[in-house]
Amino acid sequence: MRRRTSTRARGWLLAAVGVSLASLLATACSSGTPSATSSASGKSISYLYFTNGPDLQATKTLIATYEKQTGVTVNLQVVPYSNLNQVLQARVSAGDPPEVVQTSNPAAFGPDLVNLGQVLGAAWVKTISPNLLGSGLYQGAVVGLPNQLTVMGPFVNVAMFRKAGVPVPSVTAQWTWPEMVAAAKKVQAANHTPFALAMDHSGARVANVLCQYGAYLYGDSGTGTMNTAAATQALTMLSGLFESNTMSKAAWIAAGSKYVAGDTQFLAGQAPVLLSGSWEVAAFATSVPFTWAVTPNPVGTVGGGMSGGNYMVAFKSSKNPALGAQFIKFMSEPANQGYMSTVSSTIPSAVSLATPGSVQYPGAAKQAMEAFNKAATLMPAGCNLSEANPGFSQAATTVMNQLTSVVAGQTTVPKAVAATVASAANPNS
């Protein structure tokens, strides 16, 4: 789940990176991107796009660079995220699908998308981190460029941790779920907060915890079945946290089947630990009145955070699908990804940008985004392969709703696990 960036945060991000735009774009212009050819110059493609804030100006800047290099015109159509599918369906029905679309769910259009791995080649595929492909895969083929990714992970209130005498784990450290919960409870006691942890009421967030216990909604392959023993362990642990009011039982039940952010409790000083994700960073960097930090994800049997976000895809039936694929290749260049990530505080998918420090995040975002970047590389492939399954969204919503039913005393953990497995097996039910 992506969160909109506040106007205040947008201004801070754009001002903070202004000094580096020239150097980044100079690198981009010399980075092996498509060059103008007689066959491409003078042609045009359309790009259907939604924005979360500062990425829009960065996208326009990169488009201007691409147009100057290639002679190709990119017609950018910006629509609200809520209207994206409606606009896309109208264009498809009219026989005029866009060459390129930004979407958070490529699987919804899988059969209609260009196989980028085939068109752009194996060498191009190797430039993208396999741990971050996630929903960019469809039936084993790379159909989407992971672009402006977000990663799940915990935030802590540093002032509260210091008052309790509890050290904040460094980015390179590791703590288990029991260790994180114990630390949060100690901080809670010292600061007299109502809760020790807060978590977004989100299917993806619950699925992330399952992944940390080795339970992938579609198994290791992304097309199989979930490890029910591991899922039972994870849901038992989570439901216990609500039952003990370590996390707010009332708030979780009240959320029902809706997404509700957990940052309200964290920002109000009601819980010293928040389980959310990197989309919080831009706003937190300018609006949080206390010192905060990002810590490593807790380990069940594995560590790391699930990645998600936006993907660029090309439509087969557009007027120029090959040129659409070439534009996506341009946007995948490390210099261009690095620029976009710097401006929007998101995670790049280029292998060459995986090392901490490769992306020059500004100011207060630096430590946090490098922590999330590392977290993205630690999550096993099975989690991301499951996320790429077309049924993932429904199955994740089911496990969230089932956990709510467990917390409300309406069902049991074994029944919740069985219902999740059934939902994953029947995505249209």
Summary of the structure (lengths in Angstrom):
residues: 429
radius of gyration: 21.5
end to end distance: 22.9
largest distance: 69.6
contacts: 1563
relative contact order: 0.19
helix: 51%
strand: 14%
